[in-house]
Amino acid sequence: MAFLKAAQNFILFNIPLQSLVKQFGFGSNFQQGNQGRFGSSALLLDSCLRVIFEQLLSMNTHRMGEMQIIPYTDSMHAAVLSVWEKSVLATHDFLSNTDFHKIKELVGKMEFHAFEVHCLLHKNALIGFVGIAGKKIEMLFLDPHYFRQKWGLKLLQFAVLELGATAVDVNEQNTRAVNFYLQFGFEIFERKEKDDQGNNHPLLKLRLPG
């Protein structure tokens, strides 16, 4: 399992081959600049491994079936708000009822076109969405009925690989989300005592290494 995770990161983040082989003890002959027995074939092996892992990731995508990630349009507004509400109610149990309704009002008035928003459709039903500003993930929400089925991972992979996202802020009390990003490879680099609205909900700032 650890090797498969490392292999995925090898593709997602363009990690050098020598880092992968060093981590799993495949020998020192693959170190960068080595001209020994395997030195001349290291680049070829690197290319071959990338093709193999890309094919594995592609196969995983096809297995999900009838899935699309498409740009947001105004016709999706109601569905996006519905997914947001269901997702927050399922994951943000630290919010008071008052806090929830204040945030819901703000989200309802949000201009989604100010972000680079893409929506995840399954059998033409909107089940999740992700929004990017610059290189930062500003929103990533999934219908709770689709939790633990790798749908959120597909949105995150899309945000990183297609939209170039490298950072995200997460409520510390939302442990599900914190673990989700940490398992993907994000690292915590800062903690704030209050969220962006000034509420007493600690905020973790995460980014991808490199």
N, C-alpha and C positions, 0 to 999 in steps of 0.2 A: 504493500500500500504506500509506503514511504517513497519507493522508487517511482510509482505511477504518479504521485504528487509532484515529485521532482521533474519527471518527464513532462508533465503538463506545463510547469513553470518554464522549462527549457524552451518550449514553443512560445508560450504567452509573452515571456519577458526577454526572449533572445539571450538566454544565459549561455555563456561559453561552454563548449563541450568539456573542457578540462575541469570546470567546476563540478560538473555532474559526475565524471568518472572519479575525481578525487574524493567526493562525498561518499561514494559507495565502494572505494577501494579497488578499482579495476586495474590499478597499476600506475606506475609513475611515467611510463613511456608516452602517455598522451599529454604530458604537460606541455604548455605552450613553448614553442621553440625547440623542442626535443627533436633530434635528427636520428634517433635510434631506430630500432626495428619497425616501430609503428609510426614514427614521426611523419613519414611521407604520405601516409594514408589517413592522417587525422582529419584533414579537411574533407576528404571524401566521406569518411564515416560520419562526420558532423552533418553533412548534407543528406546522407541516407537516413540518419536518425530523424532529422527534421521532417522528411517526407513521410516516414512511417508514423510519427506522432501526429502530424497534421491529418493523415488519413484516419487515425483512431478518433481524433476529435471530430472530424467530419462524420464518421459513422455514428458517433454519439448524437450528433445533431439530427441525422436522418431518423434515428430511432424514436425521437420525440414526436415526429409525425404531425402534419397539419399545423405547424407552428410558423408564424410570421412575426417579424419585428419591422414595423413601418413607422414613418414619421407621423407625429400628432397632427390632427386637424380639429377644427372647432366642433365638428360633428361628434367627436369622441369625448367632449368635455364632461357630460353627465356620467359616462361610464368611468372616466378617470377619477372623478370625485367619489364615486361609489367604491372603487377599488381602494382609494386612499383611506376612506372612512373605515371600511372593514379591516384593512391591514393595521391601521393604528389602534383600533379597538382590540385587536388580537395580540398586539405586541407592546403597546405603551400603557400598561396597567398602572404605571407610576403617575400618570397624569390625573389631576382632579377633574371632576365633571366640568368645572368652570374653565380650567385650562384647555380642555379638549374643545369646548365650544368656541373659545376665543380663536384657537388655531384653525378650527374648521371654517370660521368666518373669513379668516385671512386667506386660506387656501381657496375658498370659493370665489374670492375676488382676484386671485392670482392671474397674471397674464402669462399663460404657459408659452406663448410664442417668444417670450423674452429668454427662454431657455431652449436648448437643443433637446427636445423631448421626442422619444420614440416609444411606441406602445407594442406590447406583446399580445398577439392574438392566438387563440387556440380554437380551431373550428369556427373561426370568424367571431369569437367572443373575446372581448378585451379582458385579459386577466392580470395584466401588470403594466408598469411603465417605468421609464428611467429618464431623468432630466439632467443635462450637463450644462455648466457655465464655465467657459474656459477649459481647464483640465480637471475640474472638480465635479463630482457627483453631488448634485443638490437634492435629488429625490430618486428613490428606488423603492417601489411598493408593489406588492404582489397580493392577489386575492388569497386569503388564508386557506381556501379549499385546495390550493395548489402548492402549499408549503411542503418541504421535504421531498420534492419530486424533481429537483434540479432546474426548475423554471427560473428561479431567482438567479441561479448560477449563469444561465444563458443570458439573462439581462446584463449581469455584471461582465461577462466575457465580451458582450457586444459593446458595452460602455468603454472597456479598456482597449479592445482590439480595433474597433471601428471608429470610436469617437475620441480615443486618446486620453481617456480619464486616468488620472494618477493619484487623486486625493478624494477624501470624503470626511465629513463630520458625522459623528454618531452619538446619540445620547448614551451615556455610560450605563444607565439603568436598563437600556434595551439590550440585554445580554445576548439575545438571539442574533441581533444584527452585528454586535461587536464580534462575536465568534465567527459569523459568516465572513466578515471582511478579513479577520486575522487568518482564517483557514485558507483564504484565497492568496494571501501573501502580503496584505497591507500591514503596516507597522504603526504603532502609536508613537507620535512625536511630541504631543502637547495635550494638556488637560486644562479645561476651563471650568471654574466653579459654577458658572451660569450659562444658560443657552443663549442663543442670539436674540431672544425676546426679553432677556434679563430675568428669566425665571430660575428658581433654584434647582435646576436639573443639570448636573455636570455634563460637560460636552467633551468628547474625545476627538482629537484631530488625528487622522490617519493618512498615510501615503504609501505608495509602492516604493520599494528600495531602488536606488540607482538614479 
